Amino acid sequence: MWSGWRGHLTNASYTAGTPLGDSVFAISVPQLKFGMGATREVGFEAKRLGMSHVLLVSGRRIAETRMLEDVRSSLENEGIRVNLTTHVRIEPEDEALVDAYREIKSLEIDGFVALGGGSTIDTAKILNLLYSHPAELSEYMNRPVGKGLSPAGSLRPLVAIPTTAGTGSESTAVAVLGVSKLRIKTGVSNPLLRPSVAIIDPLNSVSLPPMVTASSGMDVLNHAIESLTARPYTARPAPKSPADRAIYAGATPVGDLFAGQVVRWVHQYLRRAVRDPQDVEARYYMSLGSSLAGLGFGHAGVHVPHAMAYPIAGMIRRWYPSDYELGYPISPHGISTALPAAYVFRYLTPFKQEAFRQAADCLGLATEGLDVKGLADALFEYYIRLLEDLRIPTTLGELDFSLQDVEALVEGTLAQQRLISLSPKTIEKPDLDTIFRSALG
């Protein structure tokens, strides 16, 4: 956590650091392969990485498709033996992940292949971690929920093949999971979790139903805007050693470059992708945008909307979104971030006006002549209209939350210090109380 910092940032220069601040940011990325039909090269990549006994991780629905059979055939054609696990929970939880690990821990595995959305890729990351370095999962969870320990050595190679355009998990060193007993979300963050290769094939997302496309697409938009509006990396205290530098460093010029283009693409293509699943051009740019946003926020980080999303998702009781026929209530990750984002961005606009103005410009909003309140209101209205167009709830009340939930939601968000410390304003309990009450509708 960044302690002792108060106030706000306006057009902060990345060259205006202080002797106490960090002057370095690091970008670590997997090898990325992008293009129509790129999935068929998974066997080549797995063999190049030295895999001979692969665990293929996929959800049950995808396991019944031709897509999975094509992946299996590509691997087997390279002489690679394949074991399949479909023990994947949408929005992974710790207990289910441990159960999945128990099922595979006795197998011979020298590499992992994940075929699916962010939940599948995150599951594969955790299985790889536990298989390579067995321990209680809580040992690796981010502080303060867990101990935040690093594994003793390297993990098996992992090839990630996303089938959604949203989480960017194929590019990041983070896995998100729920903690069942605490009813909150947390994560495991470590550079070793990052996939060895990410294969991004826009054709893999063509079969996504509308609400899944909408939810994952909103996650792309939030990744971009949050990384753009985070505190600059130079505001972070210099680490005691390079090994102590956080994965999420704060906004950087490189992250800003990615974010601006990604916001433009989401503005142009998300509604099209939801409206027409066969719109290949829209799928192409949403898939590319998702991965570029992953490269951006994967080193810069996200902040308050994602921190709020964790308790929102963890505390869902009775909401069942369309297109998610899972048998249990759920607030998908993209929806959990998108809904609070409207209210958060309105609240935070005064504290990093230039970055929010850049985001608004990329969204096609006319910002010339707008004062800070007008800018904040314009961004809020854009977000609400977009959520309405995508048939995503615009208030927490629609997700069955009430005033009685605010205290628990605030406490659950405060537990996400790794994220809220990146906010352009120091976030404390009264800030979150105000935002949550506003978002109730």
C-alpha positions as CSV (number, residue, x, y, z in Angstrom):
1,M,0.0,0.0,0.0
2,W,1.2,3.5,-0.7
3,S,1.0,5.2,2.6
4,G,1.3,8.9,3.5
5,W,0.1,10.2,0.1
6,R,-2.8,12.6,0.0
7,G,-4.3,14.9,-2.6
8,H,-4.7,14.4,-6.3
9,L,-2.9,14.3,-9.6
10,T,-3.5,16.4,-12.6
11,N,-1.5,15.7,-15.8
12,A,1.3,14.2,-13.7
13,S,4.5,14.1,-15.7
14,Y,6.3,10.7,-15.7
15,T,9.6,12.6,-15.6
16,A,8.7,14.5,-12.5
17,G,9.6,11.9,-10.0
18,T,11.2,12.3,-6.6
19,P,14.3,10.6,-5.0
20,L,11.9,8.6,-2.8
21,G,9.7,7.4,-5.7
22,D,10.3,4.5,-8.1
23,S,11.9,5.5,-11.4
24,V,11.5,2.1,-13.1
25,F,8.6,0.1,-14.5
26,A,8.8,-3.4,-15.9
27,I,6.8,-5.1,-18.6
28,S,6.8,-8.9,-18.8
29,V,4.6,-10.5,-21.4
30,P,4.1,-14.0,-22.8
31,Q,4.8,-14.7,-26.4
32,L,1.6,-13.6,-28.2
33,K,0.2,-15.2,-31.3
34,F,-2.8,-13.5,-32.8
35,G,-4.9,-14.2,-35.8
36,M,-7.8,-16.1,-37.4
37,G,-7.1,-19.8,-36.9
38,A,-4.1,-19.3,-34.7
39,T,-5.5,-22.0,-32.4
40,R,-4.3,-24.8,-34.7
41,E,-0.7,-23.9,-33.8
42,V,-1.1,-25.0,-30.2
43,G,0.6,-28.3,-30.8
44,F,3.6,-26.6,-32.4
45,E,3.9,-24.3,-29.4
46,A,3.5,-27.0,-26.8
47,K,6.2,-29.1,-28.4
48,R,8.5,-26.1,-28.7
49,L,8.1,-25.6,-25.0
50,G,9.1,-29.2,-24.4
51,M,5.7,-30.6,-23.4
52,S,5.1,-34.3,-23.8
53,H,2.3,-34.9,-21.1
54,V,-0.2,-32.1,-21.1
55,L,-3.1,-31.2,-18.9
56,L,-5.8,-29.6,-21.0
57,V,-8.0,-27.4,-18.9
58,S,-11.4,-26.5,-20.2
59,G,-15.0,-25.9,-19.1
60,R,-17.6,-28.5,-19.7
61,R,-19.4,-26.6,-22.4
62,I,-16.3,-26.1,-24.5
63,A,-15.2,-29.7,-23.9
64,E,-18.3,-30.7,-25.9
65,T,-17.3,-28.6,-28.9
66,R,-15.2,-29.1,-32.0
67,M,-12.9,-26.4,-30.7
68,L,-11.6,-28.6,-28.0
69,E,-11.2,-31.6,-30.3
70,D,-9.2,-29.4,-32.7
71,V,-6.9,-28.5,-29.8
72,R,-6.5,-32.1,-28.7
73,S,-5.8,-33.2,-32.2
74,S,-3.1,-30.5,-32.7
75,L,-1.4,-31.6,-29.5
76,E,-1.7,-35.3,-30.3
77,N,-0.4,-34.8,-33.8
78,E,2.8,-33.6,-32.2
79,G,3.1,-36.8,-30.2
80,I,1.9,-35.1,-27.0
81,R,-0.2,-37.1,-24.5
82,V,-3.3,-35.2,-23.3
83,N,-5.2,-35.5,-20.1
84,L,-8.4,-33.4,-19.9
85,T,-9.9,-31.7,-16.8
86,T,-13.3,-29.9,-17.0
87,H,-13.2,-29.1,-13.3
88,V,-13.6,-25.4,-13.9
89,R,-16.0,-23.1,-12.0
90,I,-17.1,-19.9,-13.6
91,E,-15.7,-17.3,-11.2
92,P,-13.3,-19.8,-9.5
93,E,-13.4,-20.4,-5.7
94,D,-10.7,-21.7,-3.5
95,E,-12.5,-24.9,-2.5
96,A,-13.3,-25.9,-6.1
97,L,-9.7,-25.2,-7.1
98,V,-8.4,-27.4,-4.4
99,D,-10.8,-30.1,-5.4
100,A,-9.6,-29.8,-9.0
101,Y,-6.0,-30.0,-7.9
102,R,-6.7,-33.2,-5.9
103,E,-8.0,-34.8,-9.1
104,I,-4.9,-34.1,-11.2
105,K,-2.0,-34.2,-8.7
106,S,-1.1,-37.8,-9.3
107,L,-1.0,-37.4,-13.1
108,E,2.2,-37.0,-15.1
109,I,2.2,-33.4,-16.3
110,D,5.0,-31.4,-17.8
111,G,2.8,-28.6,-19.3
112,F,-0.6,-27.0,-19.2
113,V,-2.9,-25.8,-22.0
114,A,-6.0,-23.6,-21.0
115,L,-8.9,-23.3,-23.5
116,G,-11.6,-21.0,-22.3
117,G,-12.3,-17.7,-20.7
118,G,-10.6,-16.0,-17.8
119,S,-12.0,-18.4,-15.3
120,T,-10.5,-21.3,-17.2
121,I,-7.1,-19.6,-17.6
122,D,-7.0,-18.6,-14.0
123,T,-7.9,-22.2,-13.0
124,A,-5.0,-23.5,-15.1
125,K,-2.6,-20.9,-13.5
126,I,-3.6,-22.1,-10.0
127,L,-3.4,-25.8,-10.9
128,N,0.0,-25.2,-12.4
129,L,1.1,-23.4,-9.2
130,L,-0.2,-26.1,-6.8
131,Y,1.1,-29.0,-9.0
132,S,4.5,-27.5,-9.3
133,H,4.8,-26.4,-5.7
134,P,2.2,-28.1,-3.5
135,A,1.1,-26.0,-0.5
136,E,-2.1,-24.6,1.1
137,L,-3.6,-22.3,-1.5
138,S,-3.9,-19.6,1.2
139,E,-0.1,-19.5,1.3
140,Y,-0.1,-18.0,-2.2
141,M,-3.2,-15.7,-1.9
142,N,-2.6,-12.0,-1.9
143,R,-2.2,-10.3,1.5
144,P,-4.1,-9.6,3.7
145,V,-6.4,-12.5,2.8
146,G,-3.5,-14.9,2.4
147,K,0.2,-14.8,3.1
148,G,1.3,-13.7,-0.4
149,L,4.2,-16.1,-0.6
150,S,6.1,-16.8,-3.8
151,P,6.7,-20.4,-5.0
152,A,10.1,-21.8,-4.5
153,G,10.9,-22.1,-8.2
154,S,9.6,-22.1,-11.7
155,L,6.3,-23.5,-12.9
156,R,5.4,-25.8,-15.8
157,P,4.9,-24.0,-19.1
158,L,1.4,-22.9,-19.8
159,V,-0.3,-22.1,-23.2
160,A,-3.4,-20.0,-22.8
161,I,-6.0,-19.9,-25.5
162,P,-8.8,-17.4,-24.6
163,T,-12.3,-18.0,-25.9
164,T,-13.7,-14.7,-24.7
165,A,-12.6,-11.1,-25.3
166,G,-12.4,-9.7,-21.8
167,T,-10.2,-10.7,-18.9
168,G,-6.8,-10.5,-20.6
169,S,-5.8,-13.3,-18.3
170,E,-3.7,-14.8,-21.1
171,S,-1.3,-11.8,-20.7
172,T,-1.2,-11.3,-17.0
173,A,0.6,-12.7,-13.9
174,V,-2.6,-12.7,-11.8
175,A,-5.3,-15.3,-11.1
176,V,-8.6,-14.2,-9.4
177,L,-10.5,-16.4,-7.1
178,G,-13.2,-16.4,-4.5
179,V,-12.7,-17.3,-0.8
180,S,-15.8,-19.3,0.0
181,K,-15.8,-18.9,3.8
182,L,-15.2,-15.2,3.7
183,R,-17.5,-14.5,0.7
184,I,-14.9,-12.2,-0.9
185,K,-12.7,-12.3,-4.0
186,T,-8.9,-12.1,-3.9
187,G,-6.1,-13.1,-6.2
188,V,-2.7,-14.7,-6.5
189,S,-0.1,-12.4,-8.1
190,N,3.3,-13.6,-9.1
191,P,5.3,-13.2,-12.3
192,L,5.7,-17.0,-12.5
193,L,1.9,-17.3,-13.2
194,R,2.1,-15.6,-16.5
195,P,1.4,-18.0,-19.4
196,S,4.4,-18.9,-21.6
197,V,2.5,-18.4,-24.8
198,A,-0.9,-16.8,-25.4
199,I,-2.7,-17.8,-28.6
200,I,-5.5,-15.3,-29.4
201,D,-7.8,-16.4,-32.1
202,P,-10.8,-14.1,-32.7
203,L,-12.8,-17.0,-34.2
204,N,-12.9,-18.7,-30.8
205,S,-15.3,-16.0,-29.5
206,V,-17.8,-16.2,-32.3
207,S,-20.0,-18.6,-30.4
208,L,-20.3,-16.5,-27.2
209,P,-23.9,-15.6,-26.3
210,P,-24.8,-11.9,-26.0
211,M,-24.5,-11.4,-22.2
212,V,-21.1,-13.2,-22.0
213,T,-19.9,-11.0,-24.9
214,A,-21.2,-7.9,-23.1
215,S,-19.8,-8.7,-19.7
216,S,-16.3,-9.6,-21.0
217,G,-16.3,-6.6,-23.3
218,M,-17.0,-4.3,-20.4
219,D,-14.1,-5.8,-18.6
220,V,-11.8,-4.8,-21.5
221,L,-13.1,-1.2,-21.3
222,N,-12.6,-1.1,-17.5
223,H,-9.0,-2.5,-17.8
224,A,-8.1,0.3,-20.2
225,I,-9.7,3.2,-18.3
226,E,-8.5,2.1,-14.9
227,S,-4.9,1.6,-16.1
228,L,-5.0,5.0,-17.8
229,T,-6.3,6.8,-14.7
230,A,-4.2,5.0,-12.1
231,R,-1.5,6.8,-10.1
232,P,1.7,7.1,-12.1
233,Y,4.4,4.5,-11.4
234,T,6.6,7.3,-10.2
235,A,4.3,7.9,-7.2
236,R,5.1,4.5,-5.9
237,P,7.9,4.4,-3.2
238,A,11.1,2.9,-4.6
239,P,11.4,-0.8,-3.7
240,K,14.1,-2.0,-1.4
241,S,15.3,-4.3,-4.2
242,P,14.1,-5.0,-7.8
243,A,12.6,-8.3,-6.5
244,D,10.2,-6.3,-4.3
245,R,8.8,-4.2,-7.2
246,A,5.0,-4.8,-7.4
247,I,3.5,-6.4,-10.5
248,Y,1.0,-3.5,-10.7
249,A,3.3,-0.5,-10.9
250,G,0.8,2.3,-11.7
251,A,0.1,4.2,-14.9
252,T,3.0,4.2,-17.5
253,P,3.4,5.8,-20.9
254,V,3.2,2.4,-22.5
255,G,0.0,1.4,-20.7
256,D,-1.5,4.8,-21.7
257,L,-0.7,4.1,-25.3
258,F,-2.4,0.8,-25.2
259,A,-5.4,2.1,-23.2
260,G,-6.3,4.9,-25.6
261,Q,-6.5,2.6,-28.6
262,V,-8.4,-0.1,-26.7
263,V,-11.0,2.4,-25.5
264,R,-11.6,3.5,-29.1
265,W,-12.0,-0.1,-30.3
266,V,-14.5,-1.0,-27.5
267,H,-16.5,2.1,-28.3
268,Q,-16.6,1.2,-32.0
269,Y,-17.0,-2.6,-31.8
270,L,-18.6,-3.8,-28.5
271,R,-22.2,-3.1,-29.4
272,R,-21.6,-4.7,-32.8
273,A,-20.2,-7.9,-31.3
274,V,-23.1,-8.2,-28.9
275,R,-25.7,-7.5,-31.6
276,D,-24.2,-9.9,-34.2
277,P,-22.1,-12.8,-33.0
278,Q,-21.0,-13.4,-36.6
279,D,-19.5,-9.9,-37.0
280,V,-16.0,-11.1,-37.4
281,E,-14.5,-7.6,-37.7
282,A,-16.0,-6.7,-34.3
283,R,-14.7,-10.0,-32.8
284,Y,-11.3,-9.3,-34.3
285,Y,-10.8,-5.9,-32.7
286,M,-12.4,-6.9,-29.4
287,S,-10.1,-9.8,-29.1
288,L,-7.1,-7.7,-30.0
289,G,-8.2,-5.0,-27.6
290,S,-8.6,-7.5,-24.8
291,S,-5.0,-8.7,-25.2
292,L,-3.6,-5.2,-25.5
293,A,-5.5,-4.1,-22.5
294,G,-4.1,-7.1,-20.7
295,L,-0.6,-6.0,-21.6
296,G,-1.4,-2.5,-20.3
297,F,-3.1,-3.3,-17.0
298,G,-0.9,-6.3,-16.6
299,H,2.0,-4.0,-15.6
300,A,0.1,-0.7,-14.8
301,G,-2.7,-2.2,-12.8
302,V,-6.4,-1.5,-12.2
303,H,-8.0,0.2,-9.2
304,V,-11.3,1.0,-7.5
305,P,-13.9,-0.6,-9.8
306,H,-12.0,-3.9,-9.7
307,A,-11.5,-3.6,-6.0
308,M,-15.3,-3.1,-5.5
309,A,-16.1,-5.9,-7.9
310,Y,-14.5,-8.5,-5.6
311,P,-17.1,-8.1,-2.7
312,I,-19.9,-7.5,-5.2
313,A,-19.2,-10.9,-6.8
314,G,-18.5,-12.6,-3.5
315,M,-21.8,-11.5,-1.9
316,I,-24.2,-12.2,-4.7
317,R,-27.2,-14.1,-3.3
318,R,-30.1,-14.3,-5.8
319,W,-29.1,-12.8,-9.2
320,Y,-29.0,-15.1,-12.3
321,P,-27.8,-13.2,-15.4
322,S,-29.1,-14.3,-18.8
323,D,-26.8,-16.6,-20.8
324,Y,-25.1,-17.9,-17.6
325,E,-27.0,-21.1,-16.9
326,L,-24.9,-22.4,-14.1
327,G,-27.3,-23.4,-11.4
328,Y,-26.0,-20.9,-8.9
329,P,-26.3,-17.1,-8.6
330,I,-23.4,-15.1,-10.0
331,S,-22.3,-11.7,-11.0
332,P,-19.8,-12.2,-13.8
333,H,-16.6,-10.4,-13.4
334,G,-17.1,-7.9,-16.2
335,I,-20.5,-6.9,-14.8
336,S,-19.1,-6.7,-11.3
337,T,-16.5,-4.2,-12.5
338,A,-18.6,-2.3,-15.1
339,L,-21.5,-1.4,-12.8
340,P,-19.4,0.4,-10.1
341,A,-17.1,1.9,-12.7
342,A,-19.8,4.3,-13.8
343,Y,-20.0,5.7,-10.2
344,V,-16.3,5.5,-9.5
345,F,-15.2,7.3,-12.6
346,R,-17.7,10.1,-11.9
347,Y,-16.3,10.3,-8.3
348,L,-12.6,10.2,-9.3
349,T,-12.6,12.5,-12.4
350,P,-11.5,15.6,-10.4
351,F,-8.4,13.8,-9.2
352,K,-6.9,13.0,-12.6
353,Q,-8.8,15.2,-15.0
354,E,-6.5,14.9,-18.0
355,A,-6.6,11.1,-18.1
356,F,-10.3,11.0,-17.7
357,R,-10.6,13.6,-20.4
358,Q,-8.5,11.4,-22.7
359,A,-10.7,8.5,-22.0
360,A,-13.8,10.6,-22.8
361,D,-12.3,11.8,-26.0
362,C,-11.5,8.2,-27.0
363,L,-15.2,7.3,-26.3
364,G,-16.2,10.0,-28.8
365,L,-17.6,12.5,-26.2
366,A,-17.4,16.2,-26.9
367,T,-15.4,17.4,-24.0
368,E,-14.2,20.9,-25.2
369,G,-15.4,23.5,-22.9
370,L,-16.6,21.1,-20.2
371,D,-15.5,21.8,-16.6
372,V,-14.6,19.0,-14.4
373,K,-18.2,18.4,-13.2
374,G,-19.4,18.4,-16.8
375,L,-16.7,15.9,-17.7
376,A,-17.5,13.6,-14.8
377,D,-21.2,13.7,-15.7
378,A,-20.6,13.0,-19.4
379,L,-18.5,9.9,-18.6
380,F,-21.2,8.7,-16.1
381,E,-24.0,9.2,-18.7
382,Y,-22.0,7.4,-21.4
383,Y,-21.4,4.4,-19.1
384,I,-25.0,4.2,-18.0
385,R,-26.2,4.4,-21.6
386,L,-23.8,1.7,-22.6
387,L,-24.9,-0.6,-19.8
388,E,-28.5,-0.1,-20.8
389,D,-27.8,-0.8,-24.4
390,L,-26.0,-4.1,-23.4
391,R,-28.9,-4.9,-20.9
392,I,-26.5,-4.9,-18.0
393,P,-27.9,-3.6,-14.6
394,T,-27.1,0.0,-13.8
395,T,-27.6,-0.1,-10.1
396,L,-26.6,-2.5,-7.3
397,G,-30.2,-2.6,-6.2
398,E,-30.9,-4.6,-9.4
399,L,-28.4,-7.2,-8.2
400,D,-30.4,-7.5,-4.9
401,F,-28.1,-5.4,-2.8
402,S,-29.5,-2.9,-0.2
403,L,-28.3,-0.4,2.3
404,Q,-27.8,-3.2,4.8
405,D,-25.0,-4.6,2.6
406,V,-23.0,-1.4,2.3
407,E,-20.8,-1.9,5.3
408,A,-19.8,-5.4,4.2
409,L,-19.2,-4.2,0.7
410,V,-17.0,-1.4,1.9
411,E,-15.0,-3.7,4.2
412,G,-14.6,-6.2,1.3
413,T,-13.2,-3.5,-0.9
414,L,-10.9,-2.1,1.7
415,A,-9.3,-5.6,1.9
416,Q,-8.2,-5.1,-1.8
417,Q,-5.3,-2.7,-0.9
418,R,-3.2,-3.9,-3.8
419,L,-5.8,-2.4,-6.1
420,I,-7.2,0.6,-4.3
421,S,-3.7,1.9,-3.6
422,L,-3.5,2.6,-7.3
423,S,-6.4,5.0,-7.2
424,P,-5.6,8.6,-8.3
425,K,-7.1,9.6,-4.9
426,T,-6.3,8.0,-1.6
427,I,-9.4,5.8,-1.0
428,E,-10.7,5.5,2.5
429,K,-13.9,4.2,4.1
430,P,-16.0,7.3,3.7
431,D,-15.1,7.4,-0.1
432,L,-16.3,3.9,-0.6
433,D,-19.4,4.4,1.5
434,T,-20.4,7.3,-0.7
435,I,-19.8,5.4,-3.9
436,F,-21.6,2.3,-2.9
437,R,-24.6,4.3,-1.6
438,S,-24.7,6.1,-4.9
439,A,-24.5,2.9,-6.9
440,L,-27.5,1.4,-5.0
441,G,-29.8,3.6,-7.1
